[in-house]
């Protein structure tokens, strides 16, 4: 049996009458949830599923998503989450991963469809798989990441130590299973014998109303949901007095978002959680208590978790700077396609680091996060991706610095930039557009780094996991480039 199922079976034994799932999709106690899991498990077995297979689970199951996920774990199978109405690439991804079958929403009930004999040994590591996610799908060829039960158990050990929730707590589930924070919330609830509060549709975007209606005490989301709620007037000062803990992850937590949240939920402890999917949810965290003042313009990602090792290494692509590398029991065993491992790990011999050129890493190798950080007395501070620099007209441009400059502009809450046709372009998130939009003062940027095009939108396009959809951002820019030219009012200088 998989680790996720084991956690919930233990919770049902210890607190069977406690609420496990609540919200707009219905309510189940831990005992009722486990009974539903057994029903799903039986159906999967009768359809021919067995240990070691990969099973696709659609994101359109509502509350039935949770017994389906746990049933896959109960069979010691690997969960492959997918978007039910996703693009053609989703089908190819499932085929590439050799899934046995799928669990999806039918006309009146959940459908379990066997797709025929699956290759049990296809792209598989030695350890038992819990789930498989595909990363970087918004920008390039996806890389398949298998997280094993051993990795989950390691992170759960940390969650057990810090005890983030307890009986009576109600944890917002703002994620779909394509995003690894989904599994963090699952484990937090089971470890604390707490209730998952599952929204009906997108009601959780109205943060204030959602938390009041369902009595949420623990909030978990991407930071951009904070700025979105503020724009919707759903994050007023003092409006979330019942929130005792907020966990943010998946993207950078800005000082602006942090200030908005702390004003709305002044009694909450805030955790800025950082970690690529390859490190199993999070490998560092920064904890800010309700009475602790936040000093500085950058919100740290904190320190490497105590049971992991961290090392700062100067990468060849960013001389003079430091990239965070980590190793330990949470780190995955390498990409399912071994070709993707090249350059993503360091092998250490007698204190010397050598980039892994081929094959799969060993457990003593260092995973390269690809993120440039600086070390401060408050912990690590994220600066940028190591590869987020490019050349424009032969000159190096730090795209993160351009985004930071845009975020400082009046009315701009978020920004994404990219390079097309040897020029920088931007999409900015702002309430003010058209004639009401204030001028942009871009004198802080050199001429070649200034965005040639700035597209203003009410909200940046998002992937199902809450992160920015970079392909959709590029499409917005390309649409703007094809449209008739419109004047963009900016303040610029002649700086070269």
Secondary structure, DSSP 8 states (H G I E B T S, - for coil): --HHHHHHHHHHHHHTTSEEEEETT--EEHHHHHHHHHHHHHHHHHTT--TT-EEEEES--TTHHHHHHHHHHHTT-EEEEE-TT--HHHHHHHHHTT-SEEEEE-SSSEEEEE-S---TTTT--SS-EEEEEEESTTTSS-EEEEEEHHHHHHHHHHHHHHT---TT-EEEE---TTSTHHHHHHHHHHHHT-EEEE-STTGGGSHHHHHHHHT--EEEE-THHHHHHHHTT---TT--TT--EEEE-SS---HHHHHHHHHH-TT-EEEEEE--GGGSS-SEEEEE-TT----SSS---BEE-TTSEEEEE--GGGTTSEEEEEESTTS-S--SSGGGGTTSEEEEETTEEEE--SS---TTSEEEEEEEEEEETTEEEEEEETT-EEEETTEEEEHHHHHHHHHTSTTEEEEEEEEETTEEEEEEEES--GGG---EE-TTS-GGGS-SEEEEESS--B-TTSSB-HHHHHHHHHHHHHS------EE-----
